[in-house]
C-alpha cells in the first residue's frame, strides 16, 4: 500500500476553487466523500516543496502550471500535458518534490537483510560502538517507542529540520490510515530511547516507482449545481520514492482532468532493540508537529526493495 498527498491536493484545489464545496459524483459517492474530508492539506507541507493549481482550459491552465513549475523547481520541474479540448474543460494538478538528505551518510551494510526470504541491500549501523562516527550517526536516530525487537518505531533526522523520516516495525491495523493514527499515538505516549553499545540498525534500501490510474473516478459525472455537464475523464498519480544511506527523496504528481460533456436536460433528475526491518513495515514522511504524512507506504513484499 502506498499513499502520497498529491492526489488529495489536486482534489482540494478542484473542491475549494472551482466547485466551491464538496464534490458530488454519480457512481462513486464513497470515494468522493473520503476525499472531501481533506485529511491532507497544504498545511501539512512546506510551501517550497509543492505546487497545486486548478483552472479552465480557456484560461490556459496547462501553460500556467508549466510556467509556475519552472519558476519554482527549475530544471527539476516536470512538463505537464493534458487532453483538454473544450474551453470549459478543467485541470486540477499538484506536484511534490522533497529531498531529505542525512547530514552524515549511514553505513551501506556489507550483509543483506533477509526480508521475506529475499536478500535485500541495507544501510544503518552494523554495531554501535560509541566512536566519533557512530555518535554522529546515532544523533540522527530517535527511538520513539520500543517494546521489543519486533515492535518499535524510530525516526531519522535529515538536514531539513522541518521534516522527519519515520520507520515503524509494527503490526498493521485494518487500514493504512488507522495504522498511521495508531503510530502517532504511540509516538506521543512513547518513552524515547537511544542506541547503546552493540545495538544495530538495519534498514532496507527502497526504490519505488508507481503510476496509478484511479479508474474508479473516471467517467463519473458531477452532481453539483452548475457542474452537471462535467465528468472526470482522467485521474492519475505518479510516485517516485527512494531511500538509502544518503537519505530519502520523493517526487510525485497528480492530475485530474474534467471535461464538459453534451448537455443532458434530464441530468438534474439523476440520483447519485535490534532495529531490523526484516518483516512488513511502514514508512512515512511528514513535517514535525503535523499529524498527517505527505507520503506513507506499507512495505510487505520485495517489489520496491533493492536486491543485494
N, C-alpha and C positions, 0 to 999 in steps of 0.2 A: 504494500500500500504506500502510495506517495501523495503528498499534499504540498502545494505551493499556492501562495495567496494571490498570484497574478490573475487567475480566472475570477476570483471573488472581487478583486479591484476593478476589473473591467465591468463586471456586473453592477458594482456600486455606482460607477460612472453613468451607466445606462439608467439605472433606477433613480439616481439623485438629480441628474442634469438633463435628461430627455423625458422620461415618463413622469418624473417628479412624484414618485410614490411606489409602493410595492408593485413588482411586475407580476401580472396575472397571465398565465399561459393555458391554452386549451390543450390538455392532454398530459401535462407534467406538473400538476399543481404541487405535488410533494417536493420535487426538485426546486421549483421556483420559491416555495415557502422557505426552504432551508437557506437558499442564497439571500433571500430578502432579510434574513436575520442579521446579515453583515457581521458575522463573527470575527472577520478580519477586516481592518480598515487601513487607511493611510496612516493613522496614528500609531500603528504597530511597526512602521518602517521609517528609517531616516529619509528625509526629503531628497538627499543626494543619491539615493540608491534606486529610485523607481521613477517611472513616468506612467501616468494614467490619464487617458483622454477619450472623449466621445464627441461625435458630431455628425452632421449630414454631408452627404456627397456634394450637394450644391454649395457647401461652404469649404470644399477642398480639404476634407478632414484627413485624407491619406497624406497629402502634401504637408499639412500642418504637423502631423505626427512625426513624419520623417525629419522635418526641419527641427522639431523640438528634441528628437532623439540625438541628432547630430550635434546640436548645441550642448546637450547635457553629457553625452557619453563619448563624443568624439569618434575616434577610429573604431571603438568597440561597439558602436551603435549598429543594431540590425537594420535592415531595409524592409519596410512593411509594404505588402501588396494586398489588395482586397478586390474582390469581384463586385464592385458597386457600379451600377449602370444608371438607374433612375436617380434624378437629382434628390429625391426624398429618401433614398437608401441611407442607412445609418451604420457607422462602425464604432464599436467600443473596443478599446485596446489598452493593454498595460504591459510594462516591461520592468524586470527586476534584475539588477546586477550588483552582487555583493561579493567582495573579495576579502576573506578573513585569514590573513597570514599570521603564523605564530612569530613571536619575537625571536625565539630560538627554535631551530628545527629539531623535531624529535628524532630519535634513532630509527633508521629503517632496519627492522629486525631481521637477523640472518635466518631465523627459523620461522616457517609459516605458521599461521593459526589453522588448526583443524576445525573448519566450520562446515557443519552438515556433511561430514565425511569428505570434504574437499580441502586441499591445501591452498591457503589464501595469504597473499602478501600482507604484512602488518607493520605498524610503527608503534612507538611508545618508549618505554624504559625497560630494558631487559631485566635488570635487577638494581633496585635503588641502593646506592652505597653512600650517598651523602656528600660526594665530592663537589667541586665547583660546578661542573657541567650538570650533574644530577640535580643540584639545588636550583639551578636556573630553570631546568625543565620542570621540576616539581612545583615551582612557583607558578607555572602555567596550568596547574591541575588543582581543582577543588573537588573533594569528595563530599557531595551534598547530602547523601543519605546512603548508609551502608548497613545492610542486615547480615549478609554473608557473601561468599564468593560467587553466588548465583543470583544475587538480588542487590543491585547497587545502582546509584546514579552519580555521574560526575559531570563537571563542566570543564571546558578547556578555554583558557584566556587567549585572546588574539591581540594583535597590535591595535585593533579597533576597540576601544574601551567600551563602546556602546553596545556591542554585540557579544554573544557567547555561543559556544557550541556545547550542546548538552547531549550526553550519551546515557541511555538508561537500559541496563540489563535487567529487565523486569518481565513479569508475566503480563501479557496483554489483556485488556478488558474487551467487551463485546464490540466496541468501535474505536477507531483511531482517536476521535475526539475525546472519548471517555478515558482512554489511556493517557492522553496528554494532560487532561484535567487532574487525574489521579497523581501523575508525576509532579505537577505543580504543587499539589497539596503536600506531597512528601518532601519536596524541596523546602517549602515554607516551614514545615514542622520538624525537619530532619536536623540532626546534630552533625555539623561539619567535622571532617577529619582530614588528616594529611598523610602522605606516604611515610612509611617507616622503613628502616633497614630491611633489605631483601624483598620488599614489596615489588610487584611487577605490574606494568601497564601494557596491554597488547590490544591494539585497535585495528580492525581490518581496513585496508585501503578500499575506497569506494569510487567507482566511476559509473554514473547513472545518466543515461540519455534516453528520455522518454518523450514521445509525441502522443498526445491523447486527443481524440475527436469525441466530443460529447454529443453523440448521435441522439441521446435521449432528449436533447433540447432542439434539435434541428427539425425544421418544418412544423414547429409548433406555433400556432397563431397567438397573438396578443389579445387579451380580453379587456385591456384598459381602454377607458373612454378616449377616443381620438386616435387610437392605435389599432383598431380592429382590422385594418387592412395590412398590417405588418405581420411578418413571421421571421423567426430566426432561421437563416439559411446556412450558416456555418458557425460552429463553436469549437475552437481548438486551443490547445495549450502545449507548449514545448518546455521541457525542463532539462537542464544540463547541470549536474552536480558532481563535484569531485572532492574527495577528502583523502589527504595523505600527510606525510610528515612535515610538509611545508605549511599546511593549513587547509581551509575549505574555500570553495568558490561555487557560487550558484549564478546561473543565467537562466532566466525564464521569461517567456512572453505568452500572452493570451489575447485572442481576438474573437469578438462576437459580431458577425455580420447580420444585419437586419434589413430585409428587403420589403418594399411595398409591393403588394400583390393586386390583382384585379379586384376592384371593389365589388363587394357582395352585399346587396341590400338586406339579406336575411342574416348577416353575420351577427348582428346585435342580439339575435334570439338564441344563439348557441350558448349552452351552459358549460361551462368549462372546469576482601582484600587481596584476591588475585583478580584483578580487574580485567578479565579476559572475555572479550566479546566473541565467544565461540558458540553462541546459540542465537536465535532470533532476538533482535534488539531494536530500539527506537532511537533515531537521531533527529534533532530539531534545532533550528536556528531562530533566535529571537533577540530582541533588544532587552537589555536589563530593565527590570521593573514592569515589563509588559507580560500579560497573561498569554497572549496568542502568538504562536510562532509564525514566521513568514515562510518557513519550509519545515516539513516533517516527513520522515519515511520510516516505515516498519520493515526492517530487513529480515526476511525469513527464508531466503534462498541465496544462491551464489551468483545469480544473473548479473548483479550490479557490483560484485566484488572482483578484485583483480587476482587472477591465479598466480601462484608462485612459480 
